[in-house]
């Protein structure tokens, strides 16, 4: 916001006057901010409540997205597929997102739950952090098979941060 000063002149019988406050928008996710409007030096009047307090509601929450991934299955044992979840911008607040790892029911060759570790969880981004990974266990084998897929879905971003879901579903392909 811009800081300014000025004079209010009331006409006879007038009991209120607006004061225009210019808010300077930005794209930074931050906590709501407060400001005070202080009246002083009245002439032929008294000041009641002083100062008046205003709040600038932050509306710049980040967008949360998850990226598709291709992982080579390999043979014997297991390996980890690290699915990347990112914020479009850093936040000064903690950002939380819930997720699920599940069978891709719409795929031509869906991976079965014996091929990967399904489940649910929650990621917590600390202030300033913009990227995290969801580790998913891949069970390897020596079977000759088609590429198989499963999904990682971002489910919700609980309050209080006003983060929104961007690309909320990633296809993980096991080759």
Secondary structure, DSSP 8 states (H G I E B T S, - for coil): -----------TT-------------S-B---EEEEE-----SSS---S-SEEEEE------EEEE--EEE---SSSEEEEEEEEEESS-BSS-EEEEEEEEE-TT-TTB--TTTB--EEEEEEE-TT--EEEEEEEEE--------EEEEEEEEE--SSS--EESS-EEEEEE-
